[in-house]
Amino acid sequence: MKIQIKSIEDFKTVINKARHFRLENGRPFVTVTYAQSLDGSIATVNRQQMQLSGEESMHLTHRLRALNRSILVGIGTVLADNPSLTTRLVVGDSPQPIILDTNLRTPPNAKLVTRQDLSTWIVNGNVATNGRYRRLQQKGATLISCRCDDNGWIDLGALMAQLAERKIDSLMVEGGARVITSFIRWRLADLFVVTVAPKLVGGLPVLDTHSYRSKAYLQLDDVHYQKIGKDLILWARPQWGAS
Ligand SMILES: NC(=O)c1ccc[n+]([C@@H]2O[C@H](COP(=O)([O-])OP(=O)(O)OC[C@H]3O[C@@H](n4cnc5c(N)ncnc54)[C@H](OP(=O)(O)O)[C@@H]3O)[C@@H](O)[C@H]2O)c1
């Protein structure tokens, strides 16, 4: 799918072909998206949420959400930010929310669990059906078990196959640092949409150096820059070299 992606309009064209992408690749089309400061921070140094994007670029993020079939975050983000992952700023359906949560640490009162419109999928490492498991189910979450990788985390390759089986054509990965790093480590990113806010934070870097363990730099290709409000939006594709 070699379409130049410079804007949300081009992204729509890609999404229109996402079913074909899934059938050909056995996984959804994956867009990794996050907001960072000029120094590459995505949160405070204590992993606390901070407002990085301006209003206009938040709007773009919600439009991206509305175009994707699913949206994924890690349990670290759920515990730090308690996000809803809705499309409240735009007209359009909310994507299917997915949490990577190996040991079922998601609080039963988390906004994603108590959402009325969709049942959040909590992907866990085949945990025992304990009290927390049942409470999350009672609150409306769907629990999905998945194999773990060498980090003891959800095996993303196995998860992608499960999502394809569930006919999920597109996936938006919204963070946080460890999750973004894993998708890069496993070369499971097809597009990056990064909001760069004109701020210096000295906070949590987007790449988690403990789990990255790669000797190669990731080069981004087909890079396009768009200015929205005070922010810069980078649209780019990863160029996976030999590692
Ligand atoms: N600026 C932005 O755009 C943005 C967006 C989102 C989040 N954030 C920030 O990011 C921070 C959270 O990042 P984080 O690194 O602490 O947490 P995270 O990436 O949200 O979640 C990481 C956790 O997810 C679980 N996990 C399960 N399978 C995984 C896999 N294959 N790969 C990676 N993790 C997996 C692990 O916990 P278990 O072992 O318990 O399963 C892991 O510790 C917060 O400060 C938040 O504000 C910023």
Ligand as a Chemical Component Dictionary entry (heavy atoms), coordinates in Angstrom:
data_LIG
# 
_chem_comp.id                   LIG 
_chem_comp.type                 NON-POLYMER 
_chem_comp.pdbx_formal_charge   0 
_chem_comp.three_letter_code    LIG 
# 
loop_
_chem_comp_atom.comp_id 
_chem_comp_atom.atom_id 
_chem_comp_atom.alt_atom_id 
_chem_comp_atom.type_symbol 
_chem_comp_atom.charge 
_chem_comp_atom.model_Cartn_x 
_chem_comp_atom.model_Cartn_y 
_chem_comp_atom.model_Cartn_z 
_chem_comp_atom.pdbx_ordinal 
LIG N1  N1  N 0  2.158  11.909 24.963 1  
LIG C1  C1  C 0  1.451  10.878 24.545 2  
LIG O1  O1  O 0  1.007  10.849 23.388 3  
LIG C2  C2  C 0  1.155  9.750  25.474 4  
LIG C3  C3  C 0  0.226  8.759  25.099 5  
LIG C4  C4  C 0  -0.017 7.705  25.966 6  
LIG C5  C5  C 0  0.671  7.652  27.167 7  
LIG N2  N2  N 1  1.542  8.614  27.513 8  
LIG C6  C6  C 0  2.284  8.542  28.774 9  
LIG O2  O2  O 0  3.015  7.327  28.803 10 
LIG C7  C7  C 0  3.190  6.939  30.158 11 
LIG C8  C8  C 0  2.884  5.478  30.279 12 
LIG O3  O3  O 0  3.869  4.754  29.571 13 
LIG P1  P1  P 0  4.482  3.453  30.219 14 
LIG O4  O4  O 0  5.670  3.055  29.405 15 
LIG O5  O5  O -1 4.671  3.673  31.677 16 
LIG O6  O6  O 0  3.284  2.402  30.096 17 
LIG P2  P2  P 0  2.516  1.801  28.838 18 
LIG O7  O7  O 0  3.415  1.700  27.675 19 
LIG O8  O8  O 0  1.211  2.478  28.694 20 
LIG O9  O9  O 0  2.182  0.334  29.391 21 
LIG C9  C9  C 0  3.257  -0.553 29.595 22 
LIG C10 C10 C 0  2.776  -1.776 30.299 23 
LIG O10 O10 O 0  1.869  -2.512 29.470 24 
LIG C11 C11 C 0  1.999  -3.886 29.756 25 
LIG N3  N3  N 0  2.297  -4.629 28.530 26 
LIG C12 C12 C 0  1.718  -5.821 28.199 27 
LIG N4  N4  N 0  2.183  -6.268 27.061 28 
LIG C13 C13 C 0  3.085  -5.352 26.621 29 
LIG C14 C14 C 0  3.927  -5.306 25.488 30 
LIG N5  N5  N 0  3.938  -6.270 24.550 31 
LIG N6  N6  N 0  4.768  -4.261 25.360 32 
LIG C15 C15 C 0  4.784  -3.281 26.270 33 
LIG N7  N7  N 0  4.021  -3.280 27.383 34 
LIG C16 C16 C 0  3.165  -4.312 27.554 35 
LIG C17 C17 C 0  3.161  -4.018 30.754 36 
LIG O11 O11 O 0  2.615  -4.075 32.061 37 
LIG P3  P3  P 0  2.237  -5.516 32.674 38 
LIG O12 O12 O 0  3.521  -6.274 32.781 39 
LIG O13 O13 O 0  1.583  -5.219 33.966 40 
LIG O14 O14 O 0  1.308  -6.124 31.679 41 
LIG C18 C18 C 0  3.916  -2.715 30.598 42 
LIG O15 O15 O 0  4.604  -2.321 31.749 43 
LIG C19 C19 C 0  2.269  7.815  30.993 44 
LIG O16 O16 O 0  3.054  8.778  31.663 45 
LIG C20 C20 C 0  1.377  8.485  29.982 46 
LIG O17 O17 O 0  0.991  9.778  30.386 47 
LIG C21 C21 C 0  1.798  9.659  26.689 48 
# 
loop_
_chem_comp_bond.comp_id 
_chem_comp_bond.atom_id_1 
_chem_comp_bond.atom_id_2 
_chem_comp_bond.value_order 
_chem_comp_bond.pdbx_ordinal 
LIG N1  C1  SING 1  
LIG C1  O1  DOUB 2  
LIG C1  C2  SING 3  
LIG C2  C3  SING 4  
LIG C2  C21 DOUB 5  
LIG C3  C4  DOUB 6  
LIG C4  C5  SING 7  
LIG C5  N2  DOUB 8  
LIG N2  C6  SING 9  
LIG N2  C21 SING 10 
LIG C6  O2  SING 11 
LIG C6  C20 SING 12 
LIG O2  C7  SING 13 
LIG C7  C8  SING 14 
LIG C7  C19 SING 15 
LIG C8  O3  SING 16 
LIG O3  P1  SING 17 
LIG P1  O4  DOUB 18 
LIG P1  O5  SING 19 
LIG P1  O6  SING 20 
LIG O6  P2  SING 21 
LIG P2  O7  DOUB 22 
LIG P2  O8  SING 23 
LIG P2  O9  SING 24 
LIG O9  C9  SING 25 
LIG C9  C10 SING 26 
LIG C10 O10 SING 27 
LIG C10 C18 SING 28 
LIG O10 C11 SING 29 
LIG C11 N3  SING 30 
LIG C11 C17 SING 31 
LIG N3  C12 SING 32 
LIG N3  C16 SING 33 
LIG C12 N4  DOUB 34 
LIG N4  C13 SING 35 
LIG C13 C14 SING 36 
LIG C13 C16 DOUB 37 
LIG C14 N5  SING 38 
LIG C14 N6  DOUB 39 
LIG N6  C15 SING 40 
LIG C15 N7  DOUB 41 
LIG N7  C16 SING 42 
LIG C17 O11 SING 43 
LIG C17 C18 SING 44 
LIG O11 P3  SING 45 
LIG P3  O12 DOUB 46 
LIG P3  O13 SING 47 
LIG P3  O14 SING 48 
LIG C18 O15 SING 49 
LIG C19 O16 SING 50 
LIG C19 C20 SING 51 
LIG C20 O17 SING 52 
# 
